[in-house]
């Protein structure tokens, strides 16, 4: 049974956390899209710490013309502050937004900076609308954008951008990809990116995504809350969700109204 659960987790993860490039390099961009730099690279603050290392990699590889970190305070922020603390020992983190935390991490570890921070958004919906407002305010070209979000939320983030800016070419690059395996009948990760969720947290995040991604009265698509562009959930993914939900019925995460807006 553990193998079946691991396969279901990996099926959901593959769907929720796409990467549209084989590597985060100018060569991969050229071979896949026909250009060496996207207009904008965006890291979203909902990511685990490994997102900060990925951002450094992106800057060093010069895969975009502008770099932005997006994220105010939301349901993942207290955990992020806690995990950032050892890497930012001389700073008070309690009042820092997710964008400010990742910016400080980038400076402390790599001596790198980004072009802009968006620090007011509280959820995946206004992550996008506030990002677009920033791009408009600064008059930044953004026909092509690389989006980097936590693997559990990558597809939803892209669907949010597609709703509000359908003309933008979106390149997905989830901040990590892991496989769940079984060892002595226990679920384990094949690798441990920096700041990775516990297995329980990871399963909860993945289970919470599928109801949100569905384009039905209870989902976030046009037939429901209308927060994101329509997403088609393949039958194999739906089956994996049902398998996992039957095993962990108490882990289907509900939206937190404390961080709600009209574009959650």
C-alpha distance (Angstrom), angle and dihedral (degrees) to the residues before:
residue distance angle dihedral
X1 . . .
X2 3.81 . .
X3 3.81 90.0 .
X4 3.79 90.6 53.1
X5 3.82 91.0 50.5
X6 3.81 91.6 47.9
X7 3.80 90.4 51.0
X8 3.81 90.8 50.3
X9 3.82 91.7 50.4
X10 3.80 91.1 49.9
X11 3.81 91.6 48.0
X12 3.81 90.8 54.7
X13 3.80 92.4 43.6
X14 3.80 93.0 51.7
X15 3.79 90.0 52.7
X16 3.80 97.9 42.2
X17 3.81 97.4 43.5
X18 3.82 110.4 44.6
X19 3.79 125.9 174.9
X20 3.79 114.9 -159.5
X21 3.80 95.0 -169.2
X22 3.82 128.9 59.5
X23 3.82 88.7 -138.9
X24 3.78 138.6 1.3
X25 3.80 96.2 -107.3
X26 3.79 139.5 114.2
X27 3.81 88.5 -116.1
X28 3.80 92.1 56.2
X29 3.81 90.5 47.5
X30 3.79 91.6 50.0
X31 3.80 93.6 48.1
X32 3.82 94.3 44.7
X33 3.82 103.9 35.3
X34 3.79 106.9 12.7
X35 3.82 98.1 -112.9
X36 3.81 134.6 81.3
X37 3.81 100.0 -140.1
X38 3.77 133.8 39.5
X39 3.78 116.9 -144.1
X40 3.81 93.3 -118.2
X41 3.81 138.7 12.4
X42 3.81 114.5 -157.9
X43 3.80 127.2 -166.7
X44 3.81 114.0 -166.0
X45 3.78 119.3 -145.8
X46 3.80 95.7 -129.0
X47 3.79 88.9 79.2
X48 3.78 126.5 105.3
X49 3.82 117.7 -107.4
X50 3.80 91.3 -86.5
X51 3.80 86.1 73.8
X52 3.80 88.7 72.1
X53 3.79 91.0 55.6
X54 3.79 90.3 47.5
X55 3.80 90.2 52.2
X56 3.81 90.1 52.4
X57 3.80 88.8 50.8
X58 3.81 90.5 50.8
X59 3.81 92.9 50.5
X60 3.79 92.4 46.9
X61 3.81 90.9 48.6
X62 3.83 91.2 48.9
X63 3.79 92.5 -134.9
X64 3.82 93.5 154.2
X65 3.78 140.6 33.4
X66 3.82 94.4 -133.1
X67 3.81 132.9 25.7
X68 3.80 125.0 -152.0
X69 3.81 134.4 178.7
X70 3.81 115.4 -154.1
X71 3.79 125.8 -164.3
X72 3.77 141.8 100.2
X73 3.80 120.3 -179.6
X74 3.80 122.3 -44.7
X75 3.78 141.2 142.4
X76 3.83 93.3 -60.9
X77 3.84 96.0 48.4
X78 3.84 100.9 89.2
X79 3.81 90.3 52.5
X80 3.79 91.3 47.5
X81 3.81 92.0 51.1
X82 3.79 90.2 50.2
X83 3.78 93.1 49.9
X84 3.81 93.6 44.1
X85 3.83 92.8 53.5
X86 3.82 97.6 86.5
X87 3.81 90.7 50.3
X88 3.82 95.0 47.3
X89 3.83 101.3 40.9
X90 3.79 97.2 159.0
X91 3.78 98.5 49.8
X92 3.79 135.1 82.6
X93 3.79 105.1 -126.9
X94 3.79 103.2 -179.0
X95 3.80 95.7 94.5
X96 3.80 97.9 36.7
X97 3.78 121.0 110.9
X98 3.79 120.8 -133.4
X99 3.80 90.0 -101.7
X100 3.80 91.2 51.7
X101 3.80 91.3 47.8
X102 3.79 93.1 53.4
X103 3.81 90.8 43.5
X104 3.81 90.6 53.9
X105 3.81 90.7 46.7
X106 3.80 90.8 50.9
X107 3.79 91.7 50.3
X108 3.81 95.2 43.8
X109 3.81 97.4 46.4
X110 3.81 103.0 30.7
X111 3.83 106.3 14.9
X112 3.80 87.7 -124.7
X113 3.79 131.2 133.8
X114 3.78 134.6 -162.5
X115 3.79 127.8 -135.0
X116 3.81 99.8 -118.0
X117 3.81 142.4 9.2
X118 3.80 126.8 -153.3
X119 3.81 107.2 -159.1
X120 3.82 108.2 168.3
X121 3.81 106.5 67.4
X122 3.80 120.1 106.1
X123 3.81 105.3 -173.3
X124 3.81 144.1 20.3
X125 3.81 92.0 -87.2
X126 3.76 99.7 55.6
X127 3.80 90.3 35.3
X128 3.80 82.1 72.8
X129 3.79 101.4 38.1
X130 3.82 92.8 46.5
X131 3.81 89.9 46.4
X132 3.80 90.6 53.3
X133 3.80 90.2 47.3
X134 3.81 89.7 52.9
X135 3.80 91.8 48.8
X136 3.79 90.6 50.1
X137 3.80 93.5 45.7
X138 3.79 91.8 51.3
X139 3.82 92.1 40.0
X140 3.79 91.3 -128.4
X141 3.81 119.4 168.3
X142 3.80 109.2 -120.2
X143 3.77 108.7 169.3
X144 3.81 88.9 129.4
X145 3.80 122.1 37.1
X146 3.79 134.2 177.5
X147 3.80 109.7 -149.5
X148 3.81 119.9 -159.1
X149 3.79 116.8 -173.0
X150 3.77 136.5 148.2
X151 3.79 108.4 -65.3
X152 3.79 91.9 -116.2
X153 3.83 92.7 58.4
X154 3.81 104.1 31.2
X155 3.81 98.2 103.6
X156 3.80 93.0 46.8
X157 3.80 91.3 49.8
X158 3.80 90.8 52.9
X159 3.80 90.9 47.4
X160 3.80 89.0 52.7
X161 3.79 92.2 53.3
X162 3.79 90.9 45.0
X163 3.81 90.1 55.9
X164 3.80 95.3 52.0
X165 3.82 99.1 32.3
X166 3.81 108.9 23.1
X167 3.79 91.1 165.4
X168 3.82 92.8 65.5
X169 3.80 118.5 98.9
X170 3.80 103.4 -130.7
X171 3.79 121.3 -152.7
X172 3.79 111.5 -166.7
X173 3.79 118.6 -147.5
X174 3.80 111.3 166.2
X175 3.79 110.7 -151.8
X176 3.82 92.4 -119.3
X177 3.78 142.0 -2.2
X178 3.79 122.4 -151.5
X179 3.78 134.3 176.0
X180 3.79 123.2 -140.1
X181 3.79 115.5 -136.4
X182 3.78 135.6 176.7
X183 3.79 124.0 -112.2
X184 3.79 120.1 176.6
X185 3.80 86.8 -13.3
X186 3.82 90.9 -56.6
X187 3.80 127.3 117.3
X188 3.82 112.9 -113.6
X189 3.80 136.3 168.1
X190 3.80 119.8 -112.8
X191 3.82 89.3 -137.3
X192 3.79 137.5 5.6
X193 3.82 114.8 -131.0
X194 3.79 112.8 -162.4
X195 3.80 111.0 -74.8
X196 3.80 95.3 5.9
X197 3.78 116.2 174.7
X198 3.77 120.5 -106.2
X199 3.80 113.3 -98.9
X200 3.80 89.8 -104.3
X201 3.82 92.3 51.1
X202 3.80 91.7 46.3
X203 3.80 93.0 52.0
X204 3.81 90.7 46.8
X205 3.81 92.1 51.9
X206 3.81 93.6 48.3
X207 3.81 92.9 46.6
X208 3.79 89.9 50.6
X209 3.78 93.2 54.4
X210 3.79 101.8 60.5
X211 3.84 96.6 59.8
X212 3.82 88.2 47.5
X213 3.80 94.1 48.7
X214 3.80 95.2 49.6
X215 3.79 115.8 103.8
X216 3.80 95.3 -135.4
X217 3.83 135.3 105.1
X218 3.81 91.3 -79.8
X219 3.80 97.4 43.3
X220 3.78 134.6 80.7
X221 3.82 95.9 -109.1
X222 3.84 127.1 101.3
X223 3.83 92.0 -81.4
X224 3.81 90.3 56.0
X225 3.81 130.7 22.7
X226 3.82 92.0 -16.6
X227 3.80 94.0 -136.8
X228 3.83 95.9 129.4
X229 3.79 140.8 28.5
X230 3.81 114.0 -92.4
X231 3.80 114.8 -76.0
X232 3.78 122.9 -163.7
X233 3.79 111.2 -140.3
X234 3.83 108.5 -152.1
X235 3.79 119.1 -128.0
X236 3.82 91.9 -115.1
X237 3.80 90.4 54.9
X238 3.80 91.8 48.0
X239 3.80 89.9 50.5
X240 3.81 90.5 50.1
X241 3.80 89.6 50.1
X242 3.80 91.7 51.6
X243 3.81 91.2 48.7
X244 3.79 91.8 51.1
X245 3.81 94.7 41.6
X246 3.81 90.6 53.3
X247 3.80 89.9 52.8
X248 3.84 95.7 42.8
X249 3.84 106.8 25.1
X250 3.82 92.4 158.9
X251 3.80 94.7 57.8
X252 3.80 101.5 68.4
X253 3.80 99.6 118.3
X254 3.78 117.9 -137.2
X255 3.79 122.3 -148.2
X256 3.82 112.1 -91.0
X257 3.79 109.0 -124.2
X258 3.82 90.6 -157.5
X259 3.80 88.6 75.2
X260 3.78 98.1 35.8
X261 3.78 127.7 129.0
X262 3.76 134.8 160.3
X263 3.81 88.3 -79.8
X264 3.79 104.8 42.3
